[in-house]
Amino acid sequence: KDYENKNTSIMILETGTARGFSSLCMSKALDDSSVNGKIITLDCLPHNEKMYWNCIDDLEGKKTRAELLKPWRKLLDNIIFLQCWTKETLPNFAFQRINFAFLDAQHSYKSVMNEFFFISKYQSIGDIVVFDDVTENKFPGIVKAINEITLQGNYKISIYRETEYRGYAIAKKII
């Protein structure tokens, strides 16, 4: 409902930018929906340093993230890329609201819980947190965090397992 008002702007927070593909997809969703919004994405990897990114573009040599994303320049206008560690940086932020978050940075229990608790302070009923890599055999800390968050009862959590190596959890704030 909030988003039917064209004057409303939503805030998206992502941890674990990597190549920037998720941020780009979220920006495309905002654009397709004609919704105003800002995406802040945090990663320890630099935005403007040439490196290999484990993608097809590596065949052309090292590139910066900015160079990788250049073909989608229009979608980058509402994305803010920050190079930092979430543990050190998130406590310095204050938001009115975080409508949507995508957590894909450090994959330890402690890191996921720190990021989640920070975000949950700025969420209202109906807001969403998506957790990537919810796979017991690869990232047991993430699964442990999801189980603990479920027990707290403030979020309704749906888990989606694509394969034994790929899973997601979507948490919708209910209280």
Secondary structure, 3 states (H helix, E strand, C coil): CHHHCCCCEEEEEEECCCCCHHHHHHHHHHHHHCCEEEEEEEECCCCCCCECCCCHHHHHCCECHHHHHHHHHHHHCCEEEEECCHHHHHHHCCCCCCCEEEECCCCCHHHHHHHHHHHHCCCCCCCEEEEECCCCCCCHHHHHHHHHHHHHCCEEEEEEEEECCEEEEEEEECC
